[in-house]
Amino acid sequence: MNKNIKKVISRINRIFFNAEFAALVFIVIGVIIIFLGFKYLYPKSFSVCLQITEDFYSNFGTEFISVGLTVLIIDRINKRREVLDRKRSLIQQMASKSNDFSLEAVRLLRIEGWLFDETLHGADLLGGNLENADLSNASLQEVDLLEANLKGVDLKNACLDKANLWQANLERSDLRGLSARNAHFFMANLKNADLAEANLEGAILRGAILEGAIFLKTNLSRADFRGVDISEIDLSQAILDEAKFDQ
């Protein structure tokens, strides 16, 4: 069969064989039945609207409209459920130990736009292998990334406020412009990570590895550095208001 014909048939199937179209057909038929019945019974007058509710045509037409609306509502509910199931499936895939599997989930979430809305808020990504993932501009508030592999990940301008990154590996990650206010980086590996202009206000960095990390204009106000060796870290251009260090 010709490819163009197949495309046309496929489009026709999508248009005519779906719940929304069926619902609209029922509604239109219902309206037509009511109109024709009214015209038949009251050919000279359109002012007796109250009498229509007692007529067979009105009742029959109303039934069609009710069926159509019911089908439409159920279809919308089912589609919403399918979307939620799809999101849950991709979040589980994102937390996979397989890097390829995780990166594919990130790619699909980005295509759907679900990296940037509230889909991943509070998501359980514990131990996920997201090495070299593109999570730039992602909305990841309160996600659990305990012991996750984020080596070389791109988190530019992402939001990780209140996220749990305990013992996560963020070596060589790009965290420029990141917002990670009140996030937990306890014993996280941030070796050679770039945190230029990131906002880590109130973040917990106790026991973190910060060797070679870049803190250019980084907001570290109220950050907790206790248990961190800062002797070879350049914090001269960082904002350190009320930051906590070992005595």
Secondary structure, DSSP 8 states (H G I E B T S, - for coil): --HHHHHHHHHHHHHHSSHHHHHHHHHHHHHHHHHHHHHHH-TT-S--HHHHTTSHHHHHHHHHHHHHHHHHHHHHHHHHHHHHHHHHHHHHHHT-S-HHHHHHHHHHHHHHTTTSSSTTTT-B-TT-B-TT-B-TT-B-TT-B-TT-B-TT-B-TT-B-TT-B-TT-B-TT-B-TT-B-TT-B-TT-B-TT-B-TT-B-TT-B-TT-B-TT-B-TT-B-TT-B-TT---TT---TTSB-TT-B---
